[in-house]
Amino acid sequence: MSDHLPRSVVRVKQALDAARIEASIVELPQSARTSSEAAAAIGCTVAQIAKSIVFRRADTGGAVLVLLRGVDRVDTSLLAASVGSPVTRATPEFVREATGFVIGGMPPLGHATPIETLVDDALLEYAVVWAAAGTPHAVFSADPRRLAELATVRSVAERP
């Protein structure tokens, strides 16, 4: 890892350290903005990418972050039932304002303000997953059960 990390990656590292989550941060030469780009760059399956997607609650306007496998899509009906409010996909501007991070580099922790976070239960099938570490070129590996300790675990992904 570089001695001159971007501030956003340093924030993620500090959040991982504060949560006592063992994680390896890797800076990639190519983009890992999408789950498929990240999996190709890392050499893992797309399902092992823990993607972070932000939604906006209809009742309070607050942010809800969902962490799920890279191959999955959020079932917004299940998500709404889990949080007790209808939700809509957040705009890039709202994501940046609520989290302090840009889409494509959105980590599951280290946000500008506390965010309601749900982890889809299927992510826990893996011993190790990879998540964005604050920029589209930085990722980290971690045990998804440790990440789930910081969130609420629910089934919120579309299932075939």
Secondary structure, 3 states (H helix, E strand, C coil): CCCCCCHHHHHHHHHHHHCCCCCEEEECCCCCCCHHHHHHHHCCCHHHEEEEEEEEECCCCCEEEEEEECCCCECHHHHHHHHCCCEEECCHHHHHHHHCCCCCCCCCCCCCCCCEEEEEHHHHHCCCEEEECCCCCEEEEECHHHHHCCCEEECCECCC
